[in-house]
């Protein structure tokens, strides 16, 4: 199947605009690469420190310096269900490495915070910037010049992007990403959402809400809805950094442990000391980034990746923006219907054929670059498979030729919608994105008076006072990276959902985030420039008519040009965002953060010629 001409066009455009920074990045990678282990350049004192506590057998290998030594970088903690299964992975990986004559060391841990825990709390204002801390922590873990390759253990929202950004600063090394898998299915997602709305209306008490939440989040593994965490796993697979079919295998199963062990063996095989050298810089090229974008559109993935994928690409010297997302969304149909896009969860998606069927379908339609490098070697077709255990041995078999449940995973002939799940909106309020895959067609165009809020708590208070029983567009400003770290605003979802169900035309417009759980209420998010940086959203006043049109890609204030030009951008006292819960430590991050369409990054990279 030949490639779709628009896919080719967008890829060439990205390659052309990326050429200077990509060439500079690859030149750096070439200067770092070496056929000999870099640890041979360490002094005897350095080396003795580096393996003083290693087991005797590993010490022999490390002393000889002929076999691969692998770094393990992990986001393990046992508070968060998604990362709790990672506790025992290092021992599995070390044992697997020894089987093939290599060694592995736990090089370092990275922080892992959960937006589900910090939602609506001050800690959420650290969430986005935790990605950059994770990237830097990954660099610290790998800074000892002891390693020939690495395995990154992580799952959730900022963790995987942070690990990959950090990994790309060691682009001459191979990296294998190792997930934990989703928890088994609990309370149906649609029922969970219904109970949350009942609580927002005061129709059930806190105990009733807590019981429902405990039935939803009930064991080890990733949350089962298709939010940022599971979008991460889709991306690592479609971009060739996972073993095939590993994204959505449940933790605590023999198959999951077998995949974890094989990840260790595969990492050893693709170092410069072996015959299949596959450095991460050669895997993550412009075509791999485009494949990630296609996967995001085809699955209705997390809006957070309209930020994170840009940051990941920049770390590899690749320049993308929301126009690239939008152009691909126009040609990629929505093939997955997983909550919040539908009632199924990722376990249902996996059972229907999961990533193997999705990748096969998109390849056959000419919507993915097949001729890419992956950790398995050349060609993405190797990922149109699924792993199984046969007599205790891990093997891969062809994925089904088509979906086993077309209510969850559709075919190209009858997709859930003809285009992708994410779109670009633009107008006199700036540029932003909207996730439309969960928004019914009748709610995709809203034109109503604005009600302006400077925090989500202000809007919730107005809801409780009964002041929002009407058509309106909630404008929640001063929520960008520089203002308060760009927290997710899901605290508003139940209230807006209640009002929509009561028949009102409602929408959210903000320079903040909503993430992968963006649901049935239209939300124009990540508005750039943000208000604190002088963005025009700060000109909106309560009563201005706002038009949000997700069909034509328009977001604008219906204010005459002369009045609009004469208005000043609103200001606000941001001092309350600077204290408590460690926010003091992130003042420099907020001060230098780039806009959302530039990845909301707190550091610049040398290959961008900006430092």
N, C-alpha and C positions, 0 to 999 in steps of 0.2 A: 504494500500500500504506500503510495507516494504521500509525502507530507502535505498537510493543508497549507495553501499558499499564504494565508495570513499568519500562520505559525512561523513559516519561513521568514516572512517580512518582519515580524516582531523580533525574532531571534537576530536577524541581521542588523536591525536598528540598535538593539542592545549591544551587540558586538562592536558596532561602529562607535557609539558614544562611550563605550567602555575602553576602547583601545589604549589610550594613554595610561590609565590607571591599572588596567589588567596587565599590560606589558611591564609596567614598573613592579607590580606585585610578583609576577612570574620571574622577573629578573632577581628579585630578593630571594625567592624560593630556590632558584638555581644556585645562588651563592651559599645557601645553607646546606644544600644536599651533599652527602658524602657516602661513598661506598663502604667505608670503614665505620664502625661504631664511633660516635662522637666522644664517647667516654674514654676512648684511647688517648684523648688529649688531656685528660684529668691527671693531676698529680697522684702519687701513691697515697698521700694523706686524704685527698678528695675521695678516692675510690674506697679506702678503708672506712671512711665515714658512711659512704653510700650503701655499703652492704654489711655493716657491722652486725646487724640484728638478723640477717638472712639465714635461712636454714643451711646446713652444711652443703647439701647438694647444689643449691642455688649459688652458694659462694664459689664453688668450683667453676660453674658456668660464667659467673660474673668476673672472676679472676682471669679466665682464659680469653674472654672478650671476642669469642668467635660466633656465639649464638645470639639470637635476638633477645633483648630484654624489653618487656612491655610495661608501659605505665597503665595503671588503673586510676581513673579519676571518677569519683562517685558523688552523687547527690544524696546518699543514704541519710535518712533519719527515721526514727520509728514513731514519730507523731503523725506523719503524713502517710495516708494509706498507699499512695502511688509509689512512694519511695521505700516503704518498709520492706518490701520483698528483696531489695538490693542488699540487705545485710549479709547474706551468705554468698553472693555472687563472686566476690574476690577469691574465696577459697576454691570455688568451682573453676574459675578462670585460671588460677595458678596451677591447679592440678592438670588442667587441659594443656597449658603451655608446657609443662614438664613432659607430657606424653610425646610432644614433638621436639623435644630437646631444647626448649626455650625456657626463659624465666619471666616472671611477672612480679611487679612490686606495686603496692598501693601507694601511689604518688601523692595523692592529696584529695581532700574533700572540698566540695563547693556548697554554698548555702542553698537551701531549697525551701522557699516559702510558698504558701498556698493561698491563692486569691479567694478560695472558698471559705477559708478561716478568717481572712482579714477583710472580707467584703463589708464595705460601709464603715470600716474602722480606720483609725489613723495609720495603722500598719500598712494599709493598702497604698499609701503614698510612697512607700519604699519599693513597691512591687516592680514597677517597670525598670527602675534603676538597678534592681537586684540582678537583672540580666547582665549589665555591664560589670558588676562585681563578680559574677560567675565567670565571665570571660577573663577577667584579670586573675581570678583564683585559679582558673585552668592554666593560665600562663605561669603562675607561681609554681604550680604542681609540676610543670614540665621544664622548669628553669634549671634543673640540676644537671642537664646534659648527660643523662644516664640512659636514655631510652631510644629504641629503634622504631617504636610504634606505640599506639595507645588505644585503650578502650574507654569510652565515655558512657557512664551509667547514669541515666537521667530520664525523666518522663515529662514533667509538667511545664507550665506556661512559659516562664522565662528561662527555665533551666536548660532545655535542649538548645534554644537559640544561643544562649550564653556559652554553653560548651562548644558549639560549633564555631562561634566567633573567635573564641580562644584557640581552638584547634587550628583554625586557618592562619594563625600567626606562627604556626609550626607546620606550614604547608608542605614541607618536604617529607613529613612523616605520614604513614598510613594511620587512619583512625577507623575503628569499628564502633558504631553506636549500639548500645545494648539496652533495650527497654525492659519494663517489668510486666507489662500487660494489664488489661482491665480487670477489675473485680467482677465476680459473677453477677448476673442481673438481680436487681432487687425490686423495689417498688417501681411500677411503671412511671416513666417520666411525665406523661401527660397527667397522671393522677397527682404526682408531686407538685406540678405547676398549679393544678386546681386547688390544692390545699393551701398553697402559698397565697393565692388570691383570696381564699376564704379568710385567712388570717389577716390580710391587709384590710378586709372589710369588717373585721371584728366579729366574724361569725364562728370562729373557733379560737380556743385559748392557746397560750404558748405551749402547754403540755401536748396538745393535739398536734401542733406544728412540729415539735421536737420528735414525737413518735414517728411522724411521716418521714422526717429527714433521716432519722436513724435507720429506717427501712430502706432508704435510698442509698445511703453511704454506710455500708454495713460490714465491710471486710477489707482485706488487703487487695491492693491494685488501684488502677486509675478509675476515676469517676467514669461511668459508662455513657454519659451523653457525649455528643460530638462537639466538644469545646476545643480550647487551645491545646490541651494536653494530648488528646487523641489526634488533632490536626498535626501536631508535632510528629507523631509516630507515622502517620500517613506520609509526611514530607520526607522523613529519613529513609523510608522505604522506596518511594518513587524517585528519590534523588540518589539512590544507590549506596547508602551508608549503613543500612541494616542487612542482616542476612535475609534472604527472601522469605516472606510470609511470617515474619517474627513479630510484627507490630501488635497484633491483637490476640495472642495466645495467653490464656489466663495464667497468673502466677501460681506457684505451689503445685504445678503439674509436672510429670516426667518430661513432657515435650518442651516445656519452658526451660527446665534445667538442661536438657540436651542442646537446645539452641544457645543457651548461655555458654556452655562448654565449647561448642563449635565456634562461637564468636572468638574465643581465646585462641583456638587453633588457627582460625582464618587470619586473625591479626598477625600471628607469627609468620604465616606463609607469605604475606604481602609486604614484608619489610624489604629494605634494600639488601639485606643479607640473603634473601631467598631468590627464587626465579620469577616471581610475579609481583615485582615492585609496583605498588599502586598508591602513590602519595595523595593525600586528600586534596591538594591544590589542583591535581589533574582530574579528579572526580567532580569537584564543584567548579564547573565552568559555566559559560553562558547557557549552554543547552540544558544542563542540569537545573539551573535556576528556572528556565522556562518550563521544564517538566514539573517543577514544584508548583509554579503558578497554575499550570493546567490542572494538576491534582487538586489544588485548593478550589478552583472553580467547579470542577466536576463533582466535588463532594460537598459544596456549600460550607467550606471550612471557616476557621476562625478569622474574624476581622483583625485580630492581633497580628496576624501575619502580613497585613498590609504595612505594618511597621517592622516586624522581625525579619521578614524575607529581604526587605530593603537593607537592613543592617547586616545580615549575613552576606548578601551580595557585595556590599561595600567592603566587608572584611576580605573578600577574595578579589577586590579590584574591579568589581562589576557594578554598573550603574543601571538601576531600574527605578521607575516611578509609577504612580497610579494610572497613568495613561497606558502603560504596558499591561497592567492588571485588567483595565477596562477593555482594551482591544482583544485580549484573549478571552475575556468573559463573553464577548459577542459571538465567539465561534465554538465555545466549549459548552455542551449541554450539561445540565444537572442530572447526575446519574445515581446519587445516593440520597436516601431519605431517612436520615437518622436524627433523633431529637437534638436540637429544637426544630429541625426541618420536618420531622415526622414523629411518630410515636415509638419507633424502634430504637434500640440502643446499639452500641458498637459490637456487642456479642452477636446480635442478630445480623448485622452487616457482615461480620466475619463468617458466620454460618452460611450466609447466602453465597459465599464465594470470596468475599473480602477483597484484599489488595490484589491477589492474583487475577481474579476476574476483571477488576477495574483496570489494571494495567494492560491486560490482554485486549480489552474492549477499546481502550484509548489508542493503543498501538495499531490495532487493526483499522481504526478510523483515521489514521495519519495525524493524530493529535498529540503524540509524544515523540521526542527524538529517541530512536532506538539505538543509534550509534554512539552511545556514551560509555564512559568507563564507570564501573561500579566496584565495590569491594570484591565482587565475584569475578571480575574481569571485564571483557568487552561485551557490551550489548545489554539493553534493558529487557530483552525478551526472556532472559534468565529469571526474571521476577514474575513471570506469568505462571507461577507454580505455587504449591503449598507444601509445607513440611509435615511429615508423618513419622511415626515410629513403627518400624517393622522388626519384630523380634528384638526389641530394645535398641535398635540401631536407627539413627536419624537419616532419613532419605527425603528427597524432594520428588514429588510427582506433579504432572501437569494439573493446573487448576481446571475446574469444569469449563467447558466451552462457553457456557452462559450462566447467568445468575440462577441460583436455586430458589430465589424468592424475589420476584420482580416488583413487589411492593416496597422493598428495601433497597435493592440494587437493580437499576433499570438497564435496558439495552439501548443502543444508539437509535434503534428504530422507534422506540417510544420512551423518551426520557421524561423526567418529571417536569422539566421546562426546557425550552430550546436553547437557552443561554445559561451562563454561569450564575453562581450564587452571590457574587459580589459585584458592585458597580461603583463607578466614579460619579460624584455630583459636583457641579461647579456653578458659579454665579457670583453675584456681588457680595456674598458672604465668605468667599474663598473656595478652596477645594476640600473635598471630604469623601468618605466612602460610606456605603450602606450595604448591609447584608439583606438581600431580598428573598433568599431561599425559603425562609420561614414566614414571610409576610404574604398574606393572601393578596391576589391582584386588586381586589376592591379597596385595599388599604395602602396601596403604593403611591397614591397621589393624595396629598393633604394640603389644603390651603385654608389657613385659619389665623386668627390673631395670636401674636406671641405673648407669652407670660415669661418674664425674665427672672431668673434665679441665679444667685451667686454660689449656691451649694445644693447638693441633693437633699440635705436636711431641710432647707427652706421649702423645697417642693413637697416633701412628705408632710411637713407641717400644714401647708396650704390644703393638701388633700384631706387631712384629718379634720380641718375646719370646714370642709364641704365647699371650698371655693373653686373647685376645678370641675364642677358638673356642667361642662360645656365643651364645645369644639375649641381646641387651642393647640399651639405648638409650644412645648416647654423648651425654653432656651436656657441651658445650664452652662454658664461661662466660668472662666478662670479655673479650668480643669485640665489645662495642657501641661506638657512636661516641665516648663519653666515655672508655672504657677504653683503646682503642688504635686508634681511627679506623675500626673496623668492617671489617676485611679480609675478603675472600672466603676460604673454607675449602676450596677445591677440592683442596688437597693431600690431603684425606681421602677423596676420591671413589674412587680405585682400591682402597684397603683395604676400605672399606665394601662396594664392589661385589663384591670377592672373597668376603667373608664371606657376603653374600647369596646368591651363586652356590653356595656350599657348603651351603646349606640353612638357614642361621641367620636368625632374625627380627631384623633390625637397623634402627635409625633414628638420625637425628641431631637433637638439640634444642639450639639455640644462640641467643644474642643477636647473633651475627655474621651474615655474608651467605654465600650460595652463588651467586647470580646466574643469568643466563640459561642457563648450562650445567648447571643442576640436573638430575640424571638419574634413574636408576631406583631409587635408594634414597630412601625418604621422609625429608624434611628439614624440620623445623619451624624456621623461621628468623626473624630480626628480632624476637625476643621483646622485648616492650616492657611495662613499663620494663626497661631493661638492668640487669644485676646490679650494676654500679658505682653506679647510681642507686637502689639499694635494691630492685631487682626480685625477685620471689619465686622466680625460677629459682635464686637464690643460696641458697635454703633446701634445695635437693635434696641428699641425701647418697647416696653409693654404696650400692646395695642397695635403695633406694626403688623401688617399681614405678611405672613411667611408662606411661600409656596415650596413644598418639597415634592418633586416629581421624579420618582425613581424610574419611570418609563422613558422619559426623555433626558434624564441626567441633569436636571436643573434644581438648584437650591438658591433661592433669592428672596430678599426682602422687597416687597412691593411698595417702595417708597420713592417719590419722585427724585430725579437725579440731583437737583439743586439742593434739596433738603438733606439728602444723603451725603453729599459732598461737604456740606457745612457742619455736619455733626462731628463731634470728637469721640474718640474711643473711650469707653468707660474705664475708670480706675477702681481699685479696691485695695483694702488693707490685707496684705498677704502674711502678716506677722504670725497669725495663728497657725500657719502651715509649717512654721520653722522650728517648733518646739515639741518635745515629747515623742516617745516611741522611737527614739534614735533619729528623728528627722533632722536634727541639728547636723549630723554627720554627712548629710547629703546636700548641703547648701551649695557646694561647688558643682555637683551634678546638675542641679536645677539651673544654676547660673549659665552653664555652657551648653545645655542640651540643644540639639538641633530639632527642627520641626518634625512632625510625625511622618511627612513624606520623605524625609531624609533619614528615617530610621530612629528618631528620638535618641540619638547616641550622645554620650557624655564625653567621648574622646574622638579625636581625629586620627587618621591612619597615615603613615608616612607616604604610602604609594598614591595618596590623593593629592599630594603636593600642597597641603594646607598647613603644614607645620614645618 
